Amino acid sequence: MDEEHRGTWFGFGFCGFGQALGSGLGRQVHSPEPLRTPGGNLDVCRVSASWSYTAFVTRGGRVQLSGAAGGAASGCTDAWASEELLVLLRAGPGAGAELQAWAPSSALRGEPLWSQAVQEAEGGPSCDETQVGPLPLLPCARAYVSPRPPFYRPLAPTLRARRLELGAEHALLLDAAGQVFSWGAGRHGQLGHGTLEAEPEPRLLEALQGLPMAEVAAGGWHSVCLSETGDIYIWGWNESGQLALPTKSLAEDGKTTAGGEASGLDEDGSEGKRVFTGEDGAPAPFIAVQPFPALLDLSPGSEAVKVSCGSRHTAVLTRTGELYTWGWGKYGQLGHEDTATLDRPCRVEYFVDKQLQVRTVSCGPWNTYVYAVEKEKS
C-alpha cells in the first residue's frame, strides 16, 4: 500500500498489564483509541495478543513486546504470542527461516528455549496490514507450533493446510480447497461435529462440505468460519453470547437481544432449547452449546471477509470496511463505549463516525486490535 494510504492501528479492551492499547490508562479501554506502541511511532503491520502481553511486528522486521512481557528483536517476519511461549519467525539464509520459541519473561535476551530451521513457502510470509499472518501455521504449511509440548507438530501432507487457528483446547484448519478440519477437546461443541466428544486427529467438518470457506477463527471454546461468498458459520460455547445466539446468562438478566431459531445442547449434552419470555412476550430460546455450524445473519447485504475471536467475544469485518462485535464485553473489548455483553452482532460506530474503513482485526483473549484507513473521498 502506498505511503499516503497508510492507516492506523486501534486497540480497545483489557490492558491491566500495561499493554499498549489506546491510551493505556487504567485497566481497560472501552472505545477504539489509536495505538501507542512502545518505543514511539512504530510502523506496525501485524499484532498478536496474548492475555498479559502483546507482540507488534513492524514492516522493518522488528518485534516489540508490550505488557507483562517486554523486549524487542529484529530480523523477524512474524510473531505469535501465548502465555506459555512467544514464537518468532526470523529470516534465515537463502529461502529458509528459523523458528524460535522464547519464554515471554525472557525479554528476548539470551538464547531461545528451542529453535528449528524451517523452509519458507513460495513467496514467504507477507507483512501486509490486511493479513494477520500465518503463525501458528508454519510457512511450509506442513507443521504448526503449539504452546504446549510437543511444541512442533507436523501435519499430514494430504491436509494441504492454508490456515490454522488454535483455541484454548482445540484447533481449526482450513485447507487449499476451502474445507475445514477440527480436532482437540470438544466438551463445549467447539469442534462442530454435532457431539461433545474429543477428536485426537484432524477431522473433516462434514456439515460444511460443498461450501468452500475463506477464513477460520478459533475463540477460547468457540469457532467461526466465513464462506467464499461472505456467509458466517459459527459453533461451540455460547456462555457469553459469543455465537450471537440467545444465551442463558443474559436471558436470566432480561438482557438477551438475539433472536431466531437454533438447536443446541446444554453442558451435559441434553437438548439446549429453553423458553424465556422476551420484552414482547414471545418465547425466546437460549443456547448453551451449539455443537454444529449455525448460519449467522449479520445485517442485510453485508458480506463478511475477515473474522477474529477472543476468549469469549467475536469480531467480523465486512467487505465495506465495517466492524461488528459481540459476546463478552466486561473490559470494553467490543468497542461500544461500555462494558455490556451482547448476544447479537453490533456495529462499532466509532469507525463509521470517523469515516474510517477497517481493513483487519486481531483479537486477544480480552481485547481487540483493529487496523483502519481513511475512506477515499468520492
Stockholm file with secondary structure:
# STOCKHOLM 1.0

chainA/1-378         MDEEHRGTWFGFGFCGFGQALGSGLGRQVHSPEPLRTPGGNLDVCRVSASWSYTAFVTRGGRVQLSGAAGGAASGCTDAWASEELLVLLRAGPGAGAELQAWAPSSALRGEPLWSQAVQEAEGGPSCDETQVGPLPLLPCARAYVSPRPPFYRPLAPTLRARRLELGAEHALLLDAAGQVFSWGAGRHGQLGHGTLEAEPEPRLLEALQGLPMAEVAAGGWHSVCLSETGDIYIWGWNESGQLALPTKSLAEDGKTTAGGEASGLDEDGSEGKRVFTGEDGAPAPFIAVQPFPALLDLSPGSEAVKVSCGSRHTAVLTRTGELYTWGWGKYGQLGHEDTATLDRPCRVEYFVDKQLQVRTVSCGPWNTYVYAVEKEKS
#=GR chainA/1-378 SS CCGGGCCEEEEEEECTTCCCCTTCCSSEEEEEEECCCTTSSCCEEEEEECSSEEEEEETTSCEEEEESSCCEESSEEEEEECSSCEEEEEECSTTEEEEEEECGGGTTCSCCSEEEEEECCTTCCCCCTTCCCSTTBCTTSSEEECSSSSSEEECCGGGCEEEEEECSSEEEEEETTSCEEEEECCTTSTTCSSSSCCEEEEEECGGGTTSCEEEEEECSSEEEEEETTSCEEEEEECTTSTTSSCCHHHHHTTCCCCCSCCCCBCTTSSBCCEEEECTTSCEEEECSEEEEEEEECCSTTCCEEEEEECSSEEEEEETTSCEEEEECCTTSTTCSSSCCCEEEEEECHHHHHTTEEEEEEEECSSEEEEEEEECCCC
#=GC SS_cons         CCGGGCCEEEEEEECTTCCCCTTCCSSEEEEEEECCCTTSSCCEEEEEECSSEEEEEETTSCEEEEESSCCEESSEEEEEECSSCEEEEEECSTTEEEEEEECGGGTTCSCCSEEEEEECCTTCCCCCTTCCCSTTBCTTSSEEECSSSSSEEECCGGGCEEEEEECSSEEEEEETTSCEEEEECCTTSTTCSSSSCCEEEEEECGGGTTSCEEEEEECSSEEEEEETTSCEEEEEECTTSTTSSCCHHHHHTTCCCCCSCCCCBCTTSSBCCEEEECTTSCEEEECSEEEEEEEECCSTTCCEEEEEECSSEEEEEETTSCEEEEECCTTSTTCSSSCCCEEEEEECHHHHHTTEEEEEEEECSSEEEEEEEECCCC
//
